[in-house]
Amino acid sequence: MTEGFENISRSEYSSNKKLKDKLRKVKPKELDQMFHREHENSFREIDCLSCANCCKTTSPIFISTDIERISKTLKMKTGEFIDTYLRMDEEGDYVLQKSPCSFLLDDNTCLIYEDRPKACREYPHTDRKNMTGILALTLRNTLVCPAVLRIFQVFSREFRK
């Protein structure tokens, strides 16, 4: 994780919450373009392998196709995979039993990278369509992902102009 990220992300959270409300007023197509632009810029600067905070602190949702694919890769029956690695959360979704992720290696690479869950492939979701619909999730991700925090910091400066 980047130096001081946790403290910075927490201290900026309330202002980012206000920013989220301002972003809600931006036209959906324009908002998507803003996020996509800054997603590209952020990941030019931030290397996920130097951080891996998402893998260390949160769990993706595992959909059935993820479970089947990963089970096959690990040469396990799906029931055995579920019993070994997953639990059902309050919303009825399969998530990891523990953090950090069991598949995160010491060098921050992923043991099952080629077969990782869809949620991991798409994280932090800042380059998708309909960002308006996931602004609350994106705000929460400012506490997990330095790239998302950076995006909010850039938007904050733009909205002050």
N, C-alpha and C positions, 0 to 999 in steps of 0.2 A: 504494500500500500504506500502511496506517496506520503512524504513527510508532512505530518500535521493534518492530514486529510480529515481524520475523525473530528478533531476540534473545530476545524474550519467549517466542515459540512453542518455540524450541529449549530454553530454560532450563526450561520447564514440561513438556517432553516426557516425562521419566521419571515424573513424578507423574501425568501424563495416562495413561501406560501402565498404571499401577496402578489408576487410576480406571476405565479400560476393563475391567479384570478384575472390578471391583466391579459395573459396569453389566451385565456378562454374567449376573449373578445376579438381576437385576431381571426380573420377569415380562415376556414379550415385548410384550403389549398395553400395559402400564404404561410400558415403555421407549419405545415408539412415541409415546405421549401426551406423555411428558416431552420427547422430541426435538422433536415438532411444536410444542409450546408455546414452547420456547426458540428454535426456528427462526423463528417469527413475531416474537418479541421481538428477536432479533438483527438481523433484516432491517428492523426499524423504526429501528434505530440505525445500521446499517452500510449505506453506499451502495456497491454493487458498482462503479459507474462511478468512484468515487474511488480504487479499488484495482486491480481487474483482474489481481491476482496470479496467479489460475488461468490466465488467457490468456497471461500473460508467462512462466510457469515450467513448465507442464504441458501435456500433450496429451490431448484426449479420444480415446476409441476411435471410429473411424468405421465404422459398420455399412453394409451395402450400400445400404439405403434412403437413408442420409445421403449417400453418395457419388453416387448417382443424382440426388437432389434438388439438391444443391449444384452438381453438374456442369451440370445443366439451367439453374440460375440464372445460372451464370457463362458459359453458352453454350459449354461445352467437352464433348468426348467423355469418357466416364468414364475411359478409359485415359490420356488426356491429363491429366485432373485428378489421378489417382493419381500419374502420373510427375512432375507439377509440384509437388505439395504433400505427398504421403504416402509413408510407408515402412512395411514390415511389422516389427513388434517381435518380441521373443523368444517371445511366446505366440501369434504368428501373427495378431495384430490389426493393422489399419491405424491408424496414428497420424501426427501431423504430423512432417515431416522436421526442423523446427527450431522453436526458441522464440526470441522470442515468436511467437504465432500470426500467420500471414501475413494474417489477416483482421482483426486488432486495429488500429484506427485510433488516431491520436495523442491523441484525446480519450477513449480507453478504450471507445469504442463498437465495435460489430462490423459489419463490412461485409456479412456474410451473416446478420445477427441473425434475421430471419424464417425462414431456412432452416437455421439452425445445427444441428449434430449433436444427437442425442437426449441424449448424455452432457452436453453443455453446457446443454441445457434443464433437466436434472434436477440439475445441480451446485448445491450440495455434497451432495446426497442426504440431507439431514437432515430431510426432510419426507415420507419414504416409509415404507411398511410394512416390517416385519421388520428393524428397525434392529439387532437382535441379530446378524443374518447379515452385516452390513457394519461391525461395530465396528472391525475392524482397518483398513479403508479410511478410516473416519471419523477414527480416531486419526491416520493419515498426513495427512489433510486439515487437521488442526490446524496443520500446518507450512506450509500453502498459503493457507488461508482464515481471515481474522480473525473471521468469523461463527462458524465451527466452533470456533475457539479460545475465543471468548466463551461458547459453549454449554458446553464442558468446564469453563470457569472457574466458571460458575453451578452446574453439577452438583457440582463439587468443594466449593463452599461448602455446598451442600445435604447432601452426604454427611458433612461435618464436624459437622453439628448433632447 
